Each structure stands twice: as C-alpha cells, then as structure tokens.
Amino acid sequence: MGLWTLLEGLLLLANSLAILNEDRFLAPRGWSFSDFSGGKTKTSKGQLIGLINATQYLRVPLALLNSICIIVKLVSG
C-alpha cells in the first residue's frame, strides 16, 4: 500500500463523513452537534461529532480534492 492509496482512503472517509445528514441520521441516534455543544466535547464521542461537523463545512474543498483525484487517475491510468 502506497502513500497515494492511503490518501485516497482518507479522502473516501472524509466523503462519507461529509454526506451524513444531522437531522435524518445523526440526531435520532443521539449524535447531534447541539447535544455536545457544552463541555462534553472532550470525550471521544464528542470529538467524533466535531469531526463530522467540520467535514460538513468543508464540502467545497472536498469537491476540489475529489476532482483532482479523478484527474490524476484519468491521466495516470
């Protein structure tokens, strides 16, 4: 496994976190960001919810990274 494969895997993971809908998927399971806006963000669950929230705000740079990855794959074969 090379560095490029690892970066592609991280990009796929970021894509999967960015498409999660808070109202339809996260809130019914108790993973809403508003539940952890207090002092409970130091737990691992709170940090994971913060990561999901951060990736949802970075959708435009994520789309650019996806485009770059597709272009590199098309050129390199």
MOPAC internal coordinates of N, CA, C and O (Angstrom, degrees):
PM7 1SCF
backbone

  N    0.0000 0     0.00 0     0.00 0    0    0    0
  C    1.4484 1     0.00 0     0.00 0    1    0    0
  C    1.5211 1   107.94 1     0.00 0    2    1    0
  O    1.2310 1   121.46 1   -53.88 1    3    2    1
  N    1.2990 1   114.81 1   126.12 1    3    2    1
  C    1.4435 1   119.70 1  -178.81 1    5    3    2
  C    1.5131 1   112.72 1   -97.45 1    6    5    3
  O    1.2310 1   121.61 1    -1.29 1    7    6    5
  N    1.3101 1   114.52 1   178.71 1    7    6    5
  C    1.4568 1   120.81 1  -179.62 1    9    7    6
  C    1.5348 1   111.11 1   -65.20 1   10    9    7
  O    1.2310 1   120.52 1   141.30 1   11   10    9
  N    1.3417 1   116.61 1   -38.70 1   11   10    9
  C    1.4599 1   120.20 1   179.97 1   13   11   10
  C    1.5249 1   111.11 1   -63.22 1   14   13   11
  O    1.2310 1   119.97 1   139.34 1   15   14   13
  N    1.3163 1   117.66 1   -40.66 1   15   14   13
  C    1.4616 1   121.40 1   178.48 1   17   15   14
  C    1.5239 1   110.84 1   -65.18 1   18   17   15
  O    1.2310 1   120.19 1   140.82 1   19   18   17
  N    1.3126 1   117.24 1   -39.18 1   19   18   17
  C    1.4533 1   121.08 1   177.27 1   21   19   18
  C    1.5296 1   111.41 1   -64.68 1   22   21   19
  O    1.2310 1   120.08 1   138.58 1   23   22   21
  N    1.3261 1   117.46 1   -41.42 1   23   22   21
  C    1.4597 1   121.28 1   178.30 1   25   23   22
  C    1.5302 1   111.31 1   -66.45 1   26   25   23
  O    1.2310 1   120.49 1   142.80 1   27   26   25
  N    1.3399 1   116.68 1   -37.20 1   27   26   25
  C    1.4633 1   119.49 1   176.28 1   29   27   26
  C    1.5271 1   110.94 1   -65.29 1   30   29   27
  O    1.2310 1   120.14 1   141.31 1   31   30   29
  N    1.3031 1   117.34 1   -38.69 1   31   30   29
  C    1.4592 1   121.12 1   177.62 1   33   31   30
  C    1.5115 1   111.93 1   -64.31 1   34   33   31
  O    1.2310 1   120.18 1   138.66 1   35   34   33
  N    1.3290 1   117.26 1   -41.34 1   35   34   33
  C    1.4627 1   120.68 1   176.82 1   37   35   34
  C    1.5261 1   111.67 1   -66.24 1   38   37   35
  O    1.2310 1   120.62 1   144.87 1   39   38   37
  N    1.3256 1   116.42 1   -35.13 1   39   38   37
  C    1.4602 1   120.46 1   176.71 1   41   39   38
  C    1.5277 1   110.70 1   -66.20 1   42   41   39
  O    1.2310 1   120.15 1   139.00 1   43   42   41
  N    1.3148 1   117.33 1   -41.00 1   43   42   41
  C    1.4668 1   120.93 1   176.73 1   45   43   42
  C    1.5250 1   111.07 1   -64.59 1   46   45   43
  O    1.2310 1   120.13 1   141.48 1   47   46   45
  N    1.3240 1   117.35 1   -38.52 1   47   46   45
  C    1.4593 1   120.60 1   177.38 1   49   47   46
  C    1.5266 1   110.89 1   -65.25 1   50   49   47
  O    1.2310 1   120.15 1   138.28 1   51   50   49
  N    1.3206 1   117.32 1   -41.72 1   51   50   49
  C    1.4640 1   120.91 1   177.84 1   53   51   50
  C    1.5267 1   110.49 1   -64.73 1   54   53   51
  O    1.2310 1   120.13 1   142.50 1   55   54   53
  N    1.3250 1   117.36 1   -37.50 1   55   54   53
  C    1.4662 1   120.39 1   176.27 1   57   55   54
  C    1.5229 1   111.18 1   -63.13 1   58   57   55
  O    1.2310 1   120.71 1   138.21 1   59   58   57
  N    1.3114 1   116.26 1   -41.79 1   59   58   57
  C    1.4646 1   119.14 1  -178.66 1   61   59   58
  C    1.5266 1   111.52 1   -67.19 1   62   61   59
  O    1.2310 1   119.64 1   145.99 1   63   62   61
  N    1.3132 1   118.30 1   -34.01 1   63   62   61
  C    1.4623 1   120.92 1   177.48 1   65   63   62
  C    1.5237 1   111.64 1   -74.33 1   66   65   63
  O    1.2310 1   120.39 1   148.69 1   67   66   65
  N    1.3328 1   116.87 1   -31.31 1   67   66   65
  C    1.4636 1   120.46 1  -176.10 1   69   67   66
  C    1.5258 1   112.32 1   -73.61 1   70   69   67
  O    1.2310 1   119.71 1   155.51 1   71   70   69
  N    1.3262 1   118.16 1   -24.49 1   71   70   69
  C    1.4613 1   118.94 1  -176.24 1   73   71   70
  C    1.5204 1   113.15 1   -91.84 1   74   73   71
  O    1.2310 1   119.61 1   176.48 1   75   74   73
  N    1.3276 1   118.35 1    -3.52 1   75   74   73
  C    1.4595 1   120.09 1   179.51 1   77   75   74
  C    1.5223 1   109.87 1   -69.00 1   78   77   75
  O    1.2310 1   120.64 1   -52.09 1   79   78   77
  N    1.3087 1   116.39 1   127.91 1   79   78   77
  C    1.4589 1   122.30 1   179.87 1   81   79   78
  C    1.5206 1   108.38 1   -90.63 1   82   81   79
  O    1.2310 1   120.72 1   -54.47 1   83   82   81
  N    1.3272 1   116.22 1   125.53 1   83   82   81
  C    1.4639 1   119.99 1  -176.58 1   85   83   82
  C    1.5266 1   111.84 1   -68.51 1   86   85   83
  O    1.2310 1   120.11 1   138.96 1   87   86   85
  N    1.3214 1   117.40 1   -41.04 1   87   86   85
  C    1.4613 1   120.24 1  -176.57 1   89   87   86
  C    1.5258 1   112.79 1   -71.36 1   90   89   87
  O    1.2310 1   120.41 1   140.73 1   91   90   89
  N    1.3144 1   116.82 1   -39.27 1   91   90   89
  C    1.4577 1   119.54 1  -174.17 1   93   91   90
  C    1.5212 1   113.90 1   -91.37 1   94   93   91
  O    1.2310 1   119.97 1   151.52 1   95   94   93
  N    1.3180 1   117.67 1   -28.48 1   95   94   93
  C    1.4583 1   119.59 1  -173.63 1   97   95   94
  C    1.5247 1   113.37 1  -115.56 1   98   97   95
  O    1.2310 1   120.08 1   133.56 1   99   98   97
  N    1.3092 1   117.45 1   -46.44 1   99   98   97
  C    1.4641 1   120.43 1  -172.00 1  101   99   98
  C    1.5258 1   113.52 1   -82.16 1  102  101   99
  O    1.2310 1   119.72 1   136.03 1  103  102  101
  N    1.3274 1   118.14 1   -43.97 1  103  102  101
  C    1.4664 1   121.37 1  -175.43 1  105  103  102
  C    1.5342 1   113.33 1   -63.50 1  106  105  103
  O    1.2310 1   118.30 1   137.91 1  107  106  105
  N    1.3350 1   120.85 1   -42.09 1  107  106  105
  C    1.4665 1   118.78 1   178.39 1  109  107  106
  C    1.5281 1   113.84 1   -64.06 1  110  109  107
  O    1.2310 1   120.20 1   159.20 1  111  110  109
  N    1.3016 1   117.22 1   -20.80 1  111  110  109
  C    1.4594 1   121.37 1  -179.69 1  113  111  110
  C    1.5227 1   112.91 1   -97.41 1  114  113  111
  O    1.2310 1   120.18 1  -176.88 1  115  114  113
  N    1.3331 1   117.26 1     3.12 1  115  114  113
  C    1.4583 1   121.40 1   178.88 1  117  115  114
  C    1.5153 1   114.01 1    81.86 1  118  117  115
  O    1.2310 1   119.90 1  -158.01 1  119  118  117
  N    1.3261 1   117.80 1    21.99 1  119  118  117
  C    1.4613 1   122.28 1  -178.83 1  121  119  118
  C    1.5170 1   111.40 1  -110.00 1  122  121  119
  O    1.2310 1   119.63 1  -151.61 1  123  122  121
  N    1.3156 1   118.31 1    28.39 1  123  122  121
  C    1.4492 1   122.10 1  -178.57 1  125  123  122
  C    1.5330 1   109.91 1   -76.10 1  126  125  123
  O    1.2310 1   120.78 1   -32.98 1  127  126  125
  N    1.3341 1   116.12 1   147.02 1  127  126  125
  C    1.4579 1   120.30 1   179.77 1  129  127  126
  C    1.5212 1   111.06 1   -70.01 1  130  129  127
  O    1.2310 1   120.05 1   150.38 1  131  130  129
  N    1.3300 1   117.52 1   -29.62 1  131  130  129
  C    1.4606 1   120.32 1  -179.84 1  133  131  130
  C    1.5319 1   111.21 1   -69.27 1  134  133  131
  O    1.2310 1   119.82 1   155.77 1  135  134  133
  N    1.3269 1   117.95 1   -24.23 1  135  134  133
  C    1.4667 1   120.83 1   176.80 1  137  135  134
  C    1.5231 1   111.89 1   -70.80 1  138  137  135
  O    1.2310 1   120.50 1   153.40 1  139  138  137
  N    1.3248 1   116.64 1   -26.60 1  139  138  137
  C    1.4588 1   120.95 1  -175.72 1  141  139  138
  C    1.5179 1   113.26 1  -112.59 1  142  141  139
  O    1.2310 1   120.33 1  -156.06 1  143  142  141
  N    1.3211 1   116.97 1    23.94 1  143  142  141
  C    1.4613 1   119.07 1  -179.83 1  145  143  142
  C    1.5265 1   111.83 1   -79.22 1  146  145  143
  O    1.2310 1   120.09 1   169.06 1  147  146  145
  N    1.3180 1   117.44 1   -10.94 1  147  146  145
  C    1.4627 1   121.02 1   179.71 1  149  147  146
  C    1.5218 1   111.35 1   -82.43 1  150  149  147
  O    1.2310 1   120.61 1    39.69 1  151  150  149
  N    1.3093 1   116.44 1  -140.31 1  151  150  149
  C    1.4551 1   121.52 1  -177.14 1  153  151  150
  C    1.5166 1   114.74 1   -89.37 1  154  153  151
  O    1.2310 1   120.32 1  -172.00 1  155  154  153
  N    1.3286 1   116.99 1     8.00 1  155  154  153
  C    1.4577 1   120.06 1  -177.43 1  157  155  154
  C    1.5157 1   113.23 1   -89.86 1  158  157  155
  O    1.2310 1   119.73 1  -165.41 1  159  158  157
  N    1.3313 1   118.12 1    14.59 1  159  158  157
  C    1.4598 1   119.78 1  -176.62 1  161  159  158
  C    1.5226 1   112.53 1   -78.97 1  162  161  159
  O    1.2310 1   119.45 1   174.88 1  163  162  161
  N    1.3078 1   118.66 1    -5.12 1  163  162  161
  C    1.4591 1   120.76 1  -178.76 1  165  163  162
  C    1.5256 1   112.20 1   -83.56 1  166  165  163
  O    1.2310 1   120.07 1   168.68 1  167  166  165
  N    1.3201 1   117.47 1   -11.32 1  167  166  165
  C    1.4578 1   120.14 1   177.38 1  169  167  166
  C    1.5263 1   109.29 1   -76.55 1  170  169  167
  O    1.2310 1   120.76 1   -16.01 1  171  170  169
  N    1.3069 1   116.15 1   163.99 1  171  170  169
  C    1.4656 1   119.61 1  -179.68 1  173  171  170
  C    1.5268 1   110.76 1   -66.62 1  174  173  171
  O    1.2310 1   119.93 1   144.24 1  175  174  173
  N    1.3369 1   117.74 1   -35.76 1  175  174  173
  C    1.4640 1   120.74 1   177.49 1  177  175  174
  C    1.5269 1   110.14 1   -65.82 1  178  177  175
  O    1.2310 1   120.03 1   138.91 1  179  178  177
  N    1.3206 1   117.55 1   -41.09 1  179  178  177
  C    1.4544 1   121.25 1   178.40 1  181  179  178
  C    1.5227 1   112.16 1   -65.13 1  182  181  179
  O    1.2310 1   120.47 1   141.87 1  183  182  181
  N    1.3231 1   116.71 1   -38.13 1  183  182  181
  C    1.4581 1   119.86 1   178.31 1  185  183  182
  C    1.5225 1   111.68 1   -69.51 1  186  185  183
  O    1.2310 1   120.40 1   143.86 1  187  186  185
  N    1.3293 1   116.83 1   -36.14 1  187  186  185
  C    1.4612 1   120.49 1   177.30 1  189  187  186
  C    1.5279 1   110.74 1   -66.85 1  190  189  187
  O    1.2310 1   120.23 1   140.81 1  191  190  189
  N    1.3195 1   117.16 1   -39.19 1  191  190  189
  C    1.4623 1   120.74 1   177.05 1  193  191  190
  C    1.5299 1   110.10 1   -66.11 1  194  193  191
  O    1.2310 1   120.14 1   142.19 1  195  194  193
  N    1.3148 1   117.34 1   -37.81 1  195  194  193
  C    1.4670 1   120.64 1   175.44 1  197  195  194
  C    1.5154 1   112.01 1   -64.30 1  198  197  195
  O    1.2310 1   120.15 1   142.32 1  199  198  197
  N    1.3302 1   117.31 1   -37.68 1  199  198  197
  C    1.4674 1   121.25 1   177.13 1  201  199  198
  C    1.5211 1   110.94 1   -65.83 1  202  201  199
  O    1.2310 1   120.46 1   137.75 1  203  202  201
  N    1.3328 1   116.72 1   -42.25 1  203  202  201
  C    1.4633 1   120.20 1   177.69 1  205  203  202
  C    1.5192 1   110.50 1   -62.57 1  206  205  203
  O    1.2310 1   120.30 1   137.68 1  207  206  205
  N    1.3198 1   117.04 1   -42.32 1  207  206  205
  C    1.4629 1   121.14 1   178.93 1  209  207  206
  C    1.5271 1   111.11 1   -64.98 1  210  209  207
  O    1.2310 1   119.95 1   140.95 1  211  210  209
  N    1.3035 1   117.69 1   -39.05 1  211  210  209
  C    1.4664 1   120.90 1  -179.78 1  213  211  210
  C    1.5227 1   111.54 1   -67.64 1  214  213  211
  O    1.2310 1   120.04 1   140.39 1  215  214  213
  N    1.3345 1   117.52 1   -39.61 1  215  214  213
  C    1.4623 1   119.03 1   179.86 1  217  215  214
  C    1.5235 1   111.57 1   -69.72 1  218  217  215
  O    1.2310 1   120.07 1   153.64 1  219  218  217
  N    1.3278 1   117.47 1   -26.36 1  219  218  217
  C    1.4544 1   119.18 1   177.46 1  221  219  218
  C    1.5200 1   111.27 1   -71.40 1  222  221  219
  O    1.2310 1   119.52 1   152.32 1  223  222  221
  N    1.3190 1   118.53 1   -27.68 1  223  222  221
  C    1.4553 1   121.19 1   176.36 1  225  223  222
  C    1.5252 1   112.50 1   -81.28 1  226  225  223
  O    1.2310 1   120.03 1   163.86 1  227  226  225
  N    1.3116 1   117.56 1   -16.14 1  227  226  225
  C    1.4653 1   121.20 1  -178.21 1  229  227  226
  C    1.5270 1   112.09 1  -102.51 1  230  229  227
  O    1.2310 1   120.12 1  -142.75 1  231  230  229
  N    1.3166 1   117.37 1    37.25 1  231  230  229
  C    1.4604 1   120.11 1  -177.44 1  233  231  230
  C    1.5198 1   112.88 1   -70.65 1  234  233  231
  O    1.2310 1   119.54 1   144.56 1  235  234  233
  N    1.3269 1   118.48 1   -35.44 1  235  234  233
  C    1.4680 1   120.82 1  -179.14 1  237  235  234
  C    1.5313 1   110.93 1   -67.76 1  238  237  235
  O    1.2310 1   118.80 1   130.42 1  239  238  237
  N    1.3479 1   119.89 1   -49.58 1  239  238  237
  C    1.4695 1   117.72 1   175.50 1  241  239  238
  C    1.5246 1   112.81 1   -63.06 1  242  241  239
  O    1.2310 1   120.58 1   149.62 1  243  242  241
  N    1.3168 1   116.50 1   -30.38 1  243  242  241
  C    1.4606 1   120.20 1   177.49 1  245  243  242
  C    1.5221 1   110.87 1   -66.83 1  246  245  243
  O    1.2310 1   120.35 1   141.32 1  247  246  245
  N    1.3267 1   116.94 1   -38.68 1  247  246  245
  C    1.4625 1   120.66 1   176.46 1  249  247  246
  C    1.5277 1   110.64 1   -64.65 1  250  249  247
  O    1.2310 1   120.45 1   141.65 1  251  250  249
  N    1.3266 1   116.75 1   -38.35 1  251  250  249
  C    1.4703 1   120.01 1   177.14 1  253  251  250
  C    1.5311 1   111.46 1   -65.53 1  254  253  251
  O    1.2310 1   120.56 1   138.07 1  255  254  253
  N    1.3272 1   116.53 1   -41.93 1  255  254  253
  C    1.4685 1   119.49 1   177.29 1  257  255  254
  C    1.5214 1   111.63 1   -64.43 1  258  257  255
  O    1.2310 1   120.21 1   142.79 1  259  258  257
  N    1.3261 1   117.21 1   -37.21 1  259  258  257
  C    1.4562 1   120.38 1   176.04 1  261  259  258
  C    1.5201 1   111.07 1   -63.37 1  262  261  259
  O    1.2310 1   120.31 1   137.91 1  263  262  261
  N    1.3323 1   117.02 1   -42.09 1  263  262  261
  C    1.4637 1   121.11 1   178.62 1  265  263  262
  C    1.5227 1   111.46 1   -63.35 1  266  265  263
  O    1.2310 1   120.51 1   137.19 1  267  266  265
  N    1.3252 1   116.64 1   -42.81 1  267  266  265
  C    1.4710 1   120.51 1   177.61 1  269  267  266
  C    1.5210 1   110.55 1   -62.62 1  270  269  267
  O    1.2310 1   120.42 1   137.72 1  271  270  269
  N    1.3115 1   116.81 1   -42.28 1  271  270  269
  C    1.4617 1   120.59 1   179.90 1  273  271  270
  C    1.5305 1   110.86 1   -63.70 1  274  273  271
  O    1.2310 1   120.03 1   139.07 1  275  274  273
  N    1.3327 1   117.54 1   -40.93 1  275  274  273
  C    1.4628 1   121.01 1   178.97 1  277  275  274
  C    1.5202 1   110.53 1   -65.77 1  278  277  275
  O    1.2310 1   119.78 1   137.82 1  279  278  277
  N    1.3235 1   118.03 1   -42.18 1  279  278  277
  C    1.4637 1   121.35 1   179.71 1  281  279  278
  C    1.5191 1   110.83 1   -64.23 1  282  281  279
  O    1.2310 1   120.18 1   137.01 1  283  282  281
  N    1.3365 1   117.25 1   -42.99 1  283  282  281
  C    1.4620 1   120.34 1   178.44 1  285  283  282
  C    1.5303 1   110.79 1   -62.77 1  286  285  283
  O    1.2310 1   120.42 1   139.64 1  287  286  285
  N    1.3253 1   116.81 1   -40.36 1  287  286  285
  C    1.4664 1   120.48 1   178.45 1  289  287  286
  C    1.5282 1   111.43 1   -65.46 1  290  289  287
  O    1.2310 1   120.61 1   141.21 1  291  290  289
  N    1.3333 1   116.44 1   -38.79 1  291  290  289
  C    1.4598 1   119.24 1   178.75 1  293  291  290
  C    1.5343 1   111.90 1   -67.62 1  294  293  291
  O    1.2310 1   120.41 1   140.91 1  295  294  293
  N    1.3227 1   116.82 1   -39.09 1  295  294  293
  C    1.4659 1   120.37 1  -178.18 1  297  295  294
  C    1.5290 1   111.27 1   -74.57 1  298  297  295
  O    1.2310 1   120.55 1   137.50 1  299  298  297
  N    1.3330 1   116.56 1   -42.50 1  299  298  297
  C    1.4673 1   118.64 1  -175.23 1  301  299  298
  C    1.5245 1   113.30 1   -82.10 1  302  301  299
  O    1.2310 1   120.49 1   161.56 1  303  302  301
  N    1.2947 1   116.68 1   -18.44 1  303  302  301
  C    1.4745 1   119.27 1   175.91 1  305  303  302
  C    1.4440 1   114.18 1    96.98 1  306  305  303
  O    1.2310 1   120.10 1   180.00 1  307  306  305

